[in-house]
Amino acid sequence: MARVLISMPEEFLNRIDQVATGENRSRSELIREALRTYIYKQKIKESTGALKNADLLETLLS
């Protein structure tokens, strides 16, 4: 697995650690899941946008 070095405000890191501890997970697990969720939501937005564009094009061509 690749390692990534990121910078963030100390307060943000403290909050991440609090959530991870509360969920009995590592910091890395929490951040990986947050990124997976973000990527999934972006794909949903792209799909929704593509469907809207297809519907609009279909309406215009009808």
PDB file of N, CA, C and O in Angstrom:
ATOM      1  N   MET A   1       0.856  -1.177   0.000  1.00  0.00           N
ATOM      2  CA  MET A   1       0.000   0.000   0.000  1.00  0.00           C
ATOM      3  C   MET A   1       0.900   1.237   0.000  1.00  0.00           C
ATOM      4  O   MET A   1       1.913   1.288   0.698  1.00  0.00           O
ATOM      5  N   ALA A   2       0.513   2.215  -0.786  1.00  0.00           N
ATOM      6  CA  ALA A   2       1.274   3.461  -0.862  1.00  0.00           C
ATOM      7  C   ALA A   2       1.039   4.306   0.383  1.00  0.00           C
ATOM      8  O   ALA A   2      -0.011   4.221   1.021  1.00  0.00           O
ATOM      9  N   ARG A   3       2.015   5.105   0.710  1.00  0.00           N
ATOM     10  CA  ARG A   3       1.881   6.037   1.835  1.00  0.00           C
ATOM     11  C   ARG A   3       1.819   7.447   1.279  1.00  0.00           C
ATOM     12  O   ARG A   3       2.483   7.767   0.293  1.00  0.00           O
ATOM     13  N   VAL A   4       1.015   8.292   1.920  1.00  0.00           N
ATOM     14  CA  VAL A   4       0.817   9.660   1.471  1.00  0.00           C
ATOM     15  C   VAL A   4       1.042  10.590   2.654  1.00  0.00           C
ATOM     16  O   VAL A   4       0.576  10.329   3.764  1.00  0.00           O
ATOM     17  N   LEU A   5       1.746  11.655   2.407  1.00  0.00           N
ATOM     18  CA  LEU A   5       1.972  12.655   3.444  1.00  0.00           C
ATOM     19  C   LEU A   5       1.111  13.865   3.124  1.00  0.00           C
ATOM     20  O   LEU A   5       1.223  14.433   2.038  1.00  0.00           O
ATOM     21  N   ILE A   6       0.257  14.263   4.049  1.00  0.00           N
ATOM     22  CA  ILE A   6      -0.593  15.439   3.848  1.00  0.00           C
ATOM     23  C   ILE A   6      -0.423  16.391   5.026  1.00  0.00           C
ATOM     24  O   ILE A   6      -0.006  16.002   6.117  1.00  0.00           O
ATOM     25  N   SER A   7      -0.756  17.636   4.771  1.00  0.00           N
ATOM     26  CA  SER A   7      -0.709  18.655   5.826  1.00  0.00           C
ATOM     27  C   SER A   7      -2.127  19.104   6.123  1.00  0.00           C
ATOM     28  O   SER A   7      -2.956  19.222   5.222  1.00  0.00           O
ATOM     29  N   MET A   8      -2.395  19.353   7.396  1.00  0.00           N
ATOM     30  CA  MET A   8      -3.707  19.852   7.802  1.00  0.00           C
ATOM     31  C   MET A   8      -3.568  20.570   9.139  1.00  0.00           C
ATOM     32  O   MET A   8      -2.604  20.353   9.873  1.00  0.00           O
ATOM     33  N   PRO A   9      -4.522  21.410   9.442  1.00  0.00           N
ATOM     34  CA  PRO A   9      -4.470  22.099  10.738  1.00  0.00           C
ATOM     35  C   PRO A   9      -4.538  21.081  11.887  1.00  0.00           C
ATOM     36  O   PRO A   9      -5.218  20.059  11.796  1.00  0.00           O
ATOM     37  N   GLU A  10      -3.829  21.387  12.946  1.00  0.00           N
ATOM     38  CA  GLU A  10      -3.775  20.503  14.114  1.00  0.00           C
ATOM     39  C   GLU A  10      -5.167  20.226  14.677  1.00  0.00           C
ATOM     40  O   GLU A  10      -5.457  19.103  15.090  1.00  0.00           O
ATOM     41  N   GLU A  11      -6.027  21.243  14.695  1.00  0.00           N
ATOM     42  CA  GLU A  11      -7.396  21.060  15.207  1.00  0.00           C
ATOM     43  C   GLU A  11      -8.161  20.022  14.386  1.00  0.00           C
ATOM     44  O   GLU A  11      -8.919  19.225  14.939  1.00  0.00           O
ATOM     45  N   PHE A  12      -7.961  20.034  13.064  1.00  0.00           N
ATOM     46  CA  PHE A  12      -8.626  19.082  12.188  1.00  0.00           C
ATOM     47  C   PHE A  12      -8.133  17.670  12.481  1.00  0.00           C
ATOM     48  O   PHE A  12      -8.927  16.732  12.559  1.00  0.00           O
ATOM     49  N   LEU A  13      -6.844  17.525  12.641  1.00  0.00           N
ATOM     50  CA  LEU A  13      -6.269  16.219  12.957  1.00  0.00           C
ATOM     51  C   LEU A  13      -6.781  15.719  14.310  1.00  0.00           C
ATOM     52  O   LEU A  13      -7.075  14.533  14.462  1.00  0.00           O
ATOM     53  N   ASN A  14      -6.886  16.604  15.273  1.00  0.00           N
ATOM     54  CA  ASN A  14      -7.418  16.214  16.584  1.00  0.00           C
ATOM     55  C   ASN A  14      -8.847  15.698  16.460  1.00  0.00           C
ATOM     56  O   ASN A  14      -9.216  14.718  17.107  1.00  0.00           O
ATOM     57  N   ARG A  15      -9.649  16.359  15.630  1.00  0.00           N
ATOM     58  CA  ARG A  15     -11.038  15.922  15.432  1.00  0.00           C
ATOM     59  C   ARG A  15     -11.084  14.561  14.748  1.00  0.00           C
ATOM     60  O   ARG A  15     -11.891  13.707  15.115  1.00  0.00           O
ATOM     61  N   ILE A  16     -10.223  14.356  13.760  1.00  0.00           N
ATOM     62  CA  ILE A  16     -10.142  13.058  13.084  1.00  0.00           C
ATOM     63  C   ILE A  16      -9.796  11.972  14.100  1.00  0.00           C
ATOM     64  O   ILE A  16     -10.404  10.902  14.105  1.00  0.00           O
ATOM     65  N   ASP A  17      -8.828  12.251  14.949  1.00  0.00           N
ATOM     66  CA  ASP A  17      -8.427  11.274  15.957  1.00  0.00           C
ATOM     67  C   ASP A  17      -9.559  10.976  16.939  1.00  0.00           C
ATOM     68  O   ASP A  17      -9.733   9.829  17.349  1.00  0.00           O
ATOM     69  N   GLN A  18     -10.318  11.982  17.313  1.00  0.00           N
ATOM     70  CA  GLN A  18     -11.450  11.775  18.221  1.00  0.00           C
ATOM     71  C   GLN A  18     -12.483  10.851  17.587  1.00  0.00           C
ATOM     72  O   GLN A  18     -12.971   9.919  18.227  1.00  0.00           O
ATOM     73  N   VAL A  19     -12.810  11.115  16.326  1.00  0.00           N
ATOM     74  CA  VAL A  19     -13.801  10.294  15.635  1.00  0.00           C
ATOM     75  C   VAL A  19     -13.282   8.866  15.482  1.00  0.00           C
ATOM     76  O   VAL A  19     -14.011   7.907  15.735  1.00  0.00           O
ATOM     77  N   ALA A  20     -12.027   8.727  15.070  1.00  0.00           N
ATOM     78  CA  ALA A  20     -11.441   7.400  14.879  1.00  0.00           C
ATOM     79  C   ALA A  20     -11.442   6.618  16.193  1.00  0.00           C
ATOM     80  O   ALA A  20     -11.786   5.436  16.209  1.00  0.00           O
ATOM     81  N   THR A  21     -11.067   7.253  17.270  1.00  0.00           N
ATOM     82  CA  THR A  21     -11.058   6.590  18.579  1.00  0.00           C
ATOM     83  C   THR A  21     -12.470   6.195  18.982  1.00  0.00           C
ATOM     84  O   THR A  21     -12.690   5.092  19.483  1.00  0.00           O
ATOM     85  N   GLY A  22     -13.424   7.086  18.767  1.00  0.00           N
ATOM     86  CA  GLY A  22     -14.817   6.807  19.107  1.00  0.00           C
ATOM     87  C   GLY A  22     -15.390   5.649  18.308  1.00  0.00           C
ATOM     88  O   GLY A  22     -16.297   4.959  18.773  1.00  0.00           O
ATOM     89  N   GLU A  23     -14.863   5.433  17.104  1.00  0.00           N
ATOM     90  CA  GLU A  23     -15.349   4.346  16.252  1.00  0.00           C
ATOM     91  C   GLU A  23     -14.434   3.127  16.303  1.00  0.00           C
ATOM     92  O   GLU A  23     -14.617   2.165  15.557  1.00  0.00           O
ATOM     93  N   ASN A  24     -13.446   3.183  17.195  1.00  0.00           N
ATOM     94  CA  ASN A  24     -12.513   2.056  17.361  1.00  0.00           C
ATOM     95  C   ASN A  24     -11.782   1.717  16.059  1.00  0.00           C
ATOM     96  O   ASN A  24     -11.629   0.550  15.701  1.00  0.00           O
ATOM     97  N   ARG A  25     -11.339   2.756  15.367  1.00  0.00           N
ATOM     98  CA  ARG A  25     -10.641   2.566  14.095  1.00  0.00           C
ATOM     99  C   ARG A  25      -9.362   3.374  14.087  1.00  0.00           C
ATOM    100  O   ARG A  25      -9.162   4.256  14.922  1.00  0.00           O
ATOM    101  N   SER A  26      -8.503   3.065  13.141  1.00  0.00           N
ATOM    102  CA  SER A  26      -7.280   3.856  13.016  1.00  0.00           C
ATOM    103  C   SER A  26      -7.574   5.137  12.243  1.00  0.00           C
ATOM    104  O   SER A  26      -8.582   5.241  11.543  1.00  0.00           O
ATOM    105  N   ARG A  27      -6.696   6.084  12.381  1.00  0.00           N
ATOM    106  CA  ARG A  27      -6.793   7.332  11.633  1.00  0.00           C
ATOM    107  C   ARG A  27      -6.805   7.029  10.138  1.00  0.00           C
ATOM    108  O   ARG A  27      -7.598   7.601   9.389  1.00  0.00           O
ATOM    109  N   SER A  28      -5.935   6.138   9.711  1.00  0.00           N
ATOM    110  CA  SER A  28      -5.847   5.789   8.285  1.00  0.00           C
ATOM    111  C   SER A  28      -7.146   5.176   7.775  1.00  0.00           C
ATOM    112  O   SER A  28      -7.607   5.512   6.683  1.00  0.00           O
ATOM    113  N   GLU A  29      -7.737   4.280   8.561  1.00  0.00           N
ATOM    114  CA  GLU A  29      -9.004   3.663   8.152  1.00  0.00           C
ATOM    115  C   GLU A  29     -10.081   4.725   7.960  1.00  0.00           C
ATOM    116  O   GLU A  29     -10.820   4.703   6.976  1.00  0.00           O
ATOM    117  N   LEU A  30     -10.160   5.641   8.899  1.00  0.00           N
ATOM    118  CA  LEU A  30     -11.177   6.695   8.839  1.00  0.00           C
ATOM    119  C   LEU A  30     -10.978   7.573   7.606  1.00  0.00           C
ATOM    120  O   LEU A  30     -11.939   7.880   6.901  1.00  0.00           O
ATOM    121  N   ILE A  31      -9.748   7.973   7.347  1.00  0.00           N
ATOM    122  CA  ILE A  31      -9.467   8.842   6.205  1.00  0.00           C
ATOM    123  C   ILE A  31      -9.712   8.097   4.896  1.00  0.00           C
ATOM    124  O   ILE A  31     -10.254   8.677   3.955  1.00  0.00           O
ATOM    125  N   ARG A  32      -9.322   6.818   4.817  1.00  0.00           N
ATOM    126  CA  ARG A  32      -9.592   6.033   3.610  1.00  0.00           C
ATOM    127  C   ARG A  32     -11.088   5.956   3.330  1.00  0.00           C
ATOM    128  O   ARG A  32     -11.523   6.133   2.192  1.00  0.00           O
ATOM    129  N   GLU A  33     -11.874   5.689   4.374  1.00  0.00           N
ATOM    130  CA  GLU A  33     -13.320   5.601   4.179  1.00  0.00           C
ATOM    131  C   GLU A  33     -13.903   6.941   3.774  1.00  0.00           C
ATOM    132  O   GLU A  33     -14.785   6.995   2.918  1.00  0.00           O
ATOM    133  N   ALA A  34     -13.430   8.017   4.371  1.00  0.00           N
ATOM    134  CA  ALA A  34     -13.918   9.353   4.010  1.00  0.00           C
ATOM    135  C   ALA A  34     -13.624   9.644   2.542  1.00  0.00           C
ATOM    136  O   ALA A  34     -14.464  10.217   1.848  1.00  0.00           O
ATOM    137  N   LEU A  35     -12.452   9.260   2.064  1.00  0.00           N
ATOM    138  CA  LEU A  35     -12.114   9.487   0.665  1.00  0.00           C
ATOM    139  C   LEU A  35     -12.923   8.594  -0.265  1.00  0.00           C
ATOM    140  O   LEU A  35     -13.350   9.034  -1.332  1.00  0.00           O
ATOM    141  N   ARG A  36     -13.138   7.339   0.134  1.00  0.00           N
ATOM    142  CA  ARG A  36     -13.987   6.451  -0.674  1.00  0.00           C
ATOM    143  C   ARG A  36     -15.388   7.044  -0.800  1.00  0.00           C
ATOM    144  O   ARG A  36     -15.966   7.046  -1.886  1.00  0.00           O
ATOM    145  N   THR A  37     -15.930   7.542   0.300  1.00  0.00           N
ATOM    146  CA  THR A  37     -17.262   8.146   0.302  1.00  0.00           C
ATOM    147  C   THR A  37     -17.294   9.376  -0.594  1.00  0.00           C
ATOM    148  O   THR A  37     -18.242   9.562  -1.356  1.00  0.00           O
ATOM    149  N   TYR A  38     -16.277  10.208  -0.511  1.00  0.00           N
ATOM    150  CA  TYR A  38     -16.194  11.409  -1.337  1.00  0.00           C
ATOM    151  C   TYR A  38     -16.170  11.031  -2.818  1.00  0.00           C
ATOM    152  O   TYR A  38     -16.904  11.610  -3.619  1.00  0.00           O
ATOM    153  N   ILE A  39     -15.328  10.058  -3.183  1.00  0.00           N
ATOM    154  CA  ILE A  39     -15.212   9.621  -4.577  1.00  0.00           C
ATOM    155  C   ILE A  39     -16.541   9.046  -5.058  1.00  0.00           C
ATOM    156  O   ILE A  39     -16.963   9.326  -6.180  1.00  0.00           O
ATOM    157  N   TYR A  40     -17.203   8.249  -4.227  1.00  0.00           N
ATOM    158  CA  TYR A  40     -18.500   7.673  -4.587  1.00  0.00           C
ATOM    159  C   TYR A  40     -19.527   8.776  -4.840  1.00  0.00           C
ATOM    160  O   TYR A  40     -20.271   8.721  -5.819  1.00  0.00           O
ATOM    161  N   LYS A  41     -19.567   9.771  -3.962  1.00  0.00           N
ATOM    162  CA  LYS A  41     -20.519  10.866  -4.123  1.00  0.00           C
ATOM    163  C   LYS A  41     -20.237  11.654  -5.399  1.00  0.00           C
ATOM    164  O   LYS A  41     -21.171  12.096  -6.068  1.00  0.00           O
ATOM    165  N   GLN A  42     -18.970  11.833  -5.744  1.00  0.00           N
ATOM    166  CA  GLN A  42     -18.614  12.531  -6.976  1.00  0.00           C
ATOM    167  C   GLN A  42     -19.110  11.745  -8.189  1.00  0.00           C
ATOM    168  O   GLN A  42     -19.613  12.334  -9.146  1.00  0.00           O
ATOM    169  N   LYS A  43     -18.970  10.417  -8.154  1.00  0.00           N
ATOM    170  CA  LYS A  43     -19.452   9.585  -9.262  1.00  0.00           C
ATOM    171  C   LYS A  43     -20.964   9.694  -9.403  1.00  0.00           C
ATOM    172  O   LYS A  43     -21.486   9.748 -10.516  1.00  0.00           O
ATOM    173  N   ILE A  44     -21.669   9.727  -8.267  1.00  0.00           N
ATOM    174  CA  ILE A  44     -23.131   9.873  -8.289  1.00  0.00           C
ATOM    175  C   ILE A  44     -23.497  11.221  -8.915  1.00  0.00           C
ATOM    176  O   ILE A  44     -24.402  11.294  -9.745  1.00  0.00           O
ATOM    177  N   LYS A  45     -22.800  12.277  -8.522  1.00  0.00           N
ATOM    178  CA  LYS A  45     -23.073  13.601  -9.089  1.00  0.00           C
ATOM    179  C   LYS A  45     -22.841  13.603 -10.591  1.00  0.00           C
ATOM    180  O   LYS A  45     -23.637  14.156 -11.350  1.00  0.00           O
ATOM    181  N   GLU A  46     -21.734  12.975 -11.020  1.00  0.00           N
ATOM    182  CA  GLU A  46     -21.436  12.921 -12.452  1.00  0.00           C
ATOM    183  C   GLU A  46     -22.520  12.143 -13.193  1.00  0.00           C
ATOM    184  O   GLU A  46     -22.957  12.561 -14.265  1.00  0.00           O
ATOM    185  N   SER A  47     -22.952  11.024 -12.637  1.00  0.00           N
ATOM    186  CA  SER A  47     -23.990  10.207 -13.265  1.00  0.00           C
ATOM    187  C   SER A  47     -25.306  10.972 -13.338  1.00  0.00           C
ATOM    188  O   SER A  47     -25.989  10.952 -14.362  1.00  0.00           O
ATOM    189  N   THR A  48     -25.649  11.635 -12.261  1.00  0.00           N
ATOM    190  CA  THR A  48     -26.882  12.425 -12.221  1.00  0.00           C
ATOM    191  C   THR A  48     -26.820  13.542 -13.252  1.00  0.00           C
ATOM    192  O   THR A  48     -27.798  13.798 -13.955  1.00  0.00           O
ATOM    193  N   GLY A  49     -25.681  14.201 -13.343  1.00  0.00           N
ATOM    194  CA  GLY A  49     -25.513  15.267 -14.332  1.00  0.00           C
ATOM    195  C   GLY A  49     -25.619  14.741 -15.741  1.00  0.00           C
ATOM    196  O   GLY A  49     -26.235  15.377 -16.597  1.00  0.00           O
ATOM    197  N   ALA A  50     -25.023  13.579 -15.998  1.00  0.00           N
ATOM    198  CA  ALA A  50     -25.093  12.976 -17.329  1.00  0.00           C
ATOM    199  C   ALA A  50     -26.534  12.610 -17.679  1.00  0.00           C
ATOM    200  O   ALA A  50     -26.964  12.805 -18.815  1.00  0.00           O
ATOM    201  N   LEU A  51     -27.282  12.081 -16.707  1.00  0.00           N
ATOM    202  CA  LEU A  51     -28.692  11.736 -16.957  1.00  0.00           C
ATOM    203  C   LEU A  51     -29.517  12.978 -17.255  1.00  0.00           C
ATOM    204  O   LEU A  51     -30.367  12.968 -18.145  1.00  0.00           O
ATOM    205  N   LYS A  52     -29.267  14.044 -16.509  1.00  0.00           N
ATOM    206  CA  LYS A  52     -30.000  15.293 -16.752  1.00  0.00           C
ATOM    207  C   LYS A  52     -29.688  15.817 -18.147  1.00  0.00           C
ATOM    208  O   LYS A  52     -30.584  16.263 -18.864  1.00  0.00           O
ATOM    209  N   ASN A  53     -28.405  15.761 -18.532  1.00  0.00           N
ATOM    210  CA  ASN A  53     -28.020  16.230 -19.865  1.00  0.00           C
ATOM    211  C   ASN A  53     -28.656  15.374 -20.951  1.00  0.00           C
ATOM    212  O   ASN A  53     -29.108  15.896 -21.970  1.00  0.00           O
ATOM    213  N   ALA A  54     -28.695  14.062 -20.740  1.00  0.00           N
ATOM    214  CA  ALA A  54     -29.311  13.161 -21.715  1.00  0.00           C
ATOM    215  C   ALA A  54     -30.805  13.458 -21.849  1.00  0.00           C
ATOM    216  O   ALA A  54     -31.343  13.486 -22.955  1.00  0.00           O
ATOM    217  N   ASP A  55     -31.469  13.681 -20.711  1.00  0.00           N
ATOM    218  CA  ASP A  55     -32.900  14.015 -20.747  1.00  0.00           C
ATOM    219  C   ASP A  55     -33.134  15.334 -21.485  1.00  0.00           C
ATOM    220  O   ASP A  55     -34.062  15.449 -22.287  1.00  0.00           O
ATOM    221  N   LEU A  56     -32.298  16.312 -21.212  1.00  0.00           N
ATOM    222  CA  LEU A  56     -32.424  17.610 -21.867  1.00  0.00           C
ATOM    223  C   LEU A  56     -32.210  17.465 -23.370  1.00  0.00           C
ATOM    224  O   LEU A  56     -32.975  18.020 -24.160  1.00  0.00           O
ATOM    225  N   LEU A  57     -31.183  16.730 -23.771  1.00  0.00           N
ATOM    226  CA  LEU A  57     -30.916  16.507 -25.180  1.00  0.00           C
ATOM    227  C   LEU A  57     -32.066  15.774 -25.849  1.00  0.00           C
ATOM    228  O   LEU A  57     -32.456  16.114 -26.966  1.00  0.00           O
ATOM    229  N   GLU A  58     -32.608  14.779 -25.178  1.00  0.00           N
ATOM    230  CA  GLU A  58     -33.739  14.026 -25.725  1.00  0.00           C
ATOM    231  C   GLU A  58     -34.939  14.953 -25.925  1.00  0.00           C
ATOM    232  O   GLU A  58     -35.630  14.869 -26.940  1.00  0.00           O
ATOM    233  N   THR A  59     -35.183  15.837 -24.956  1.00  0.00           N
ATOM    234  CA  THR A  59     -36.288  16.786 -25.057  1.00  0.00           C
ATOM    235  C   THR A  59     -36.075  17.737 -26.228  1.00  0.00           C
ATOM    236  O   THR A  59     -37.007  18.029 -26.978  1.00  0.00           O
ATOM    237  N   LEU A  60     -34.855  18.214 -26.380  1.00  0.00           N
ATOM    238  CA  LEU A  60     -34.560  19.136 -27.462  1.00  0.00           C
ATOM    239  C   LEU A  60     -34.680  18.487 -28.835  1.00  0.00           C
ATOM    240  O   LEU A  60     -35.065  19.137 -29.807  1.00  0.00           O
ATOM    241  N   LEU A  61     -34.349  17.208 -28.906  1.00  0.00           N
ATOM    242  CA  LEU A  61     -34.385  16.514 -30.190  1.00  0.00           C
ATOM    243  C   LEU A  61     -35.765  15.952 -30.525  1.00  0.00           C
ATOM    244  O   LEU A  61     -35.994  15.495 -31.645  1.00  0.00           O
ATOM    245  N   SER A  62     -36.676  15.984 -29.568  1.00  0.00           N
ATOM    246  CA  SER A  62     -38.022  15.417 -29.807  1.00  0.00           C
ATOM    247  C   SER A  62     -38.918  16.396 -30.526  1.00  0.00           C
ATOM    248  O   SER A  62     -40.076  16.085 -30.804  1.00  0.00           O
TER     249      SER A  62
END
